[in-house]
Amino acid sequence: MSTPIKIKCTVSSIDAHSDSVFTVRLKPARRLPRFKPGQFLHLAIDSYDPTGGYWPESRVFSIASAPFDSEITIAYAVKGKFTLRMKEELEVGKDVWVKLPYGHFVISYAPDGEVVLVAGGTGITPFIPFLLNETNNPSGEKISLVYGVRRSDLLIFGDVIVDALANLNGFSLYAFCEERANSDSQFSAEQGGLTIDAILRATTDPTKAVFYLSGPVEMINTFKDGLKDTEVSETKIHIDEWE
Ligand SMILES: Cc1cc2nc3c(=O)[nH]c(=O)nc-3n(C[C@H](O)[C@H](O)[C@H](O)COP(=O)(O)OP(=O)(O)OC[C@H]3O[C@@H](n4cnc5c(N)ncnc54)[C@H](O)[C@@H]3O)c2cc1C
């Protein structure tokens, strides 16, 4: 893994998906270190003095851009004090600081089995670099994305998912939306919440699959227990647990 470095970045774009979910693109002042799909960064809004200052208050966000991209994408939901500051203070042209890469939630192909990516809401973010980075899937093993959101406007990164559906060998999407999906959605979503049954239906044999779970803590714990009850080995369940 690369040693984390601190980099000043300028906000280059902000997309509002709702009044509390945003995608932000950051243009780094220097070349980004190598990172792996699934890793995260620390983002600080206040300025940092690289000649020896303290690292300011920060929060962690999964990197949602490809390792080959010259900019970085993150997506966040307003949850508390810090993310509210992000909503109020981030604007195009503003400088922020990031340090990266961090984390052991690294998404890769399973050598002899299928991969199941389970995302709750903005928990989709760590899976996006994997989908962007994989232009083929030589062994053709099944890769399933089981993605649940509350409202259809929160089905973010639709372009990346539609592209993967068209081009990534073995890739399937199982999308769920608690409220009725809008007709302008880029892909259809079944009405309802994510369930352990939906996750199991996405596999051909759950005991041979590798599962990556990303999203709120309660979701992770529920599905981790559900998978273990279905005889899935704990070594095949990887989690990216958010506070
Ligand atoms: C591996 C990982 C990846 C994540 N990726 C994303 C992502 O891609 N998108 C996303 O929206 N969220 C992500 N999160 C969650 C995100 O980091 C925030 O915790 C979440 O947005 C909470 O909102 P907040 O920081 O505004 O809440 P706040 O109320 O400001 O703080 C939430 C928690 O942060 C801690 N905290 C409070 N004050 C401080 C402080 N001064 N310094 C440091 N910590 C403090 C406390 O544990 C507090 O309970 C991720 C979390 C993890 C662990």
The ligand as an ORCA input file, in Angstrom:
! r2SCAN-3c Opt
* xyz 0 1
  C     -14.181      4.049      6.070
  C     -15.264      5.106      6.017
  C     -15.646      5.628      4.800
  C     -16.652      6.612      4.742
  N     -17.026      7.087      3.530
  C     -18.027      7.989      3.475
  C     -18.478      8.477      2.202
  O     -17.942      8.115      1.115
  N     -19.533      9.348      2.204
  C     -20.145      9.757      3.371
  O     -21.105     10.531      3.303
  N     -19.723      9.333      4.571
  C     -18.687      8.466      4.657
  N     -18.274      8.037      5.887
  C     -18.858      8.648      7.102
  C     -18.229     10.055      7.354
  O     -16.824      9.939      7.597
  C     -18.814     10.785      8.583
  O     -18.539     10.044      9.750
  C     -20.300     10.921      8.484
  O     -20.566     11.663      7.321
  C     -20.865     11.616      9.760
  O     -21.216     12.935      9.502
  P     -20.481     14.204     10.204
  O     -19.036     13.976     10.200
  O     -21.052     15.423      9.607
  O     -21.027     14.059     11.683
  P     -20.419     14.741     13.002
  O     -21.570     14.838     13.923
  O     -19.646     15.983     12.693
  O     -19.415     13.616     13.535
  C     -19.695     12.236     13.431
  C     -18.660     11.449     14.238
  O     -17.332     11.901     13.948
  C     -16.527     11.849     15.124
  N     -16.057     13.205     15.458
  C     -16.739     14.196     16.060
  N     -15.955     15.279     16.237
  C     -14.749     14.960     15.713
  C     -13.527     15.673     15.576
  N     -13.366     16.907     16.045
  N     -12.485     15.053     14.945
  C     -12.624     13.800     14.479
  N     -13.752     13.060     14.617
  C     -14.802     13.649     15.215
  C     -17.391     11.301     16.185
  O     -17.204      9.905     16.250
  C     -18.790     11.651     15.721
  O     -19.741     10.794     16.246
  C     -17.271      7.074      5.943
  C     -16.857      6.552      7.178
  C     -15.894      5.587      7.219
  C     -15.461      5.062      8.576
*
